[in-house]
């Protein structure tokens, strides 16, 4: 449960910083890439969703690999996010 709260907190901070600074978040988001390989399937799904919402291109390779994940939810958000990049 704590991991989900951290991920939600990161999302709020990232959305706010994008709105406030209106700049590329490439460097700011790089530290979140490991969430796409987290042991929790829900964390992977939510991270995939976040990268798609933020249109974070550097996550594309990791998102492509998630298309073969065993969990439908992870595959769904990976596919949706790739469509937004």
C-alpha positions, 0 to 999 in steps of 0.5 A: 500500500505504501508503494502506491502512495509514493507512486501517487505522490510522484504523479502529483509532483510530476504533473504539477512541475510540468504545468508550472515549468512547461518544459521537458521532463526527460531528466526529472522522469528518468528516476521513475523508469525502474517502476516499469520493472517493479515486482508489483504488477499494479505499480507497473500498470500505474507507471505505464499509465503515468508515462503515457499521460506525460508522453514520455518517449524514453519509456517506449522500450520498456513499455514495448517489453510490457506488452508481453507481461502476463497481466492484462492490466499491465499490457493494457496500460502499456499499449495505451501509453505507447499510443500516446507517445 
